[in-house]
Amino acid sequence: MSYSREEDIGPDGQDNDSNRYPDYSRNTTLFSKGESGKYVPRSIFIDPDASSVDEIRNGALKSLFSPEQLLSGNESTSNNYAHGYHGIDKQLVNSARDQLRRAAEDCSNLQGFLVFRSLGGGTGSGLGALLTETIAEYFPKKAKFEVAIHPSLGDSGSTSNSESYNAVLSTHRTLENSDCSFLVENSAVAGIFKRNLDVAHPSYKDLNEAIAQAISLVTLDMRLSGSGGMVDFDVLQSSLVPSPRLHYPLLSHGSFIRFDGSGQMLDCDATQGKRLATALLYRGDAVPKDAHSSLNLIQRKLVSPLDERGIAALQLSFAGGAPIPFPDSPWRSPRQGVTGLSNTTAICQNVWQAFDSFSSKVEEISDFGLKMGHVEG
Ligand SMILES: Nc1nc2c(ncn2[C@@H]2O[C@H](COP(=O)(O)OP(=O)(O)OP(=O)(O)O)[C@@H](O)[C@H]2O)c(=O)[nH]1
């Protein structure tokens, strides 16, 4: 939805021709253009339980997608990674694989993949890992980025007590197959709303819009008219990921120039740990002077002194095009936006917390696996 608004494509896939957003080129990076002139997102949605996909099938964007892009079945993963990874109806998994191939074949110069999933649920963690492996197998040389909702441990953000199992097992499974993973915690994104927008209880729609705004900047340079297309998946990966397994940059977003860490989308103390690389992506009417002062701020206040093993790669990028929030959005038409991507060892705090929570209940794990008839080696 966020992308189609930015590219001024209507819910029926037709070019609105309103010229409301002249900076956006409406190019075919994220949409393919059919002979009838209809734009179709280069995406697939999959859930073994039909309810969430049915929301798209029956919602405002139902005409935007073709039926083959919306895949669902009639089963539940019962919040269980093992079921999501091993137990999903093969026909559904094969349809997803076929659709992935078809979407890729439809691209003239495939850059890579962007996977959105949860780590806490059985579908996101299990089926998400299986499909990430499929992408890695079919397209080993293409970039594989992901946005993964990490369980909010220790507060009411988690919907099930198996979330930490699912997150640990899925992270382990995809460690070698994902090139760059942005971990997002709903409680941290909710904190941005509380602090900056005075919204005490943001809905999933609000949280998703904030995440979409942050991630939109990751592909913006590839989509804007007149931009150099300099920042693509490969550039981001080479700037941010010094070693294949160290691929979890901390994602932050703000609608203001002075990026000061208050827009973090994962709850961790970014002053603890070593910052390996940072990229700041600006949009709207940001000017280089402000951007450089943000970088200075990061270096002075947020970076613990790098020891001699530390690698500091700092990168700035500008792209035109102010953010375009939804009409009823609390973001209130900001004139600029900035997404920070910071590869810092501080995120280990969250990963360890999930692992601790996992291992403290380790005796339950065999039950958990045996119940489903599958135990991971
Ligand atoms: N930001 C965000 N988080 C979500 C959304 N839907 C679910 N979550 C979070 O993702 C986690 C897992 O949610 P589920 O809906 O159980 O995930 P699933 O991957 O569909 O897995 P199953 O329901 O077990 O099949 C929970 O912590 C939710 O709070 C959403 O639309 N936006």
The ligand as an ORCA input file, in Angstrom:
! r2SCAN-3c Opt
* xyz 0 1
  N       4.286     -5.336     13.179
  C       3.431     -6.343     13.051
  N       3.538     -7.426     13.828
  C       2.660     -8.434     13.647
  C       1.616     -8.373     12.690
  N       0.905     -9.541     12.755
  C       1.490    -10.278     13.714
  N       2.550     -9.623     14.259
  C       3.463    -10.086     15.318
  O       4.143    -11.240     14.839
  C       4.221    -12.245     15.858
  C       3.646    -13.532     15.349
  O       2.316    -13.310     14.958
  P       1.434    -14.452     14.247
  O       0.271    -13.799     13.603
  O       1.180    -15.532     15.235
  O       2.485    -14.953     13.153
  P       2.459    -16.005     11.989
  O       3.802    -15.925     11.378
  O       1.257    -15.787     11.098
  O       2.348    -17.425     12.655
  P       1.106    -18.397     13.068
  O      -0.037    -17.494     13.481
  O       1.657    -19.221     14.164
  O       0.797    -19.185     11.822
  C       3.504    -11.680     17.061
  O       4.489    -11.207     17.969
  C       2.676    -10.539     16.543
  O       2.599     -9.507     17.499
  C       1.510     -7.186     11.893
  O       0.655     -7.030     11.012
  N       2.452     -6.228     12.120
*
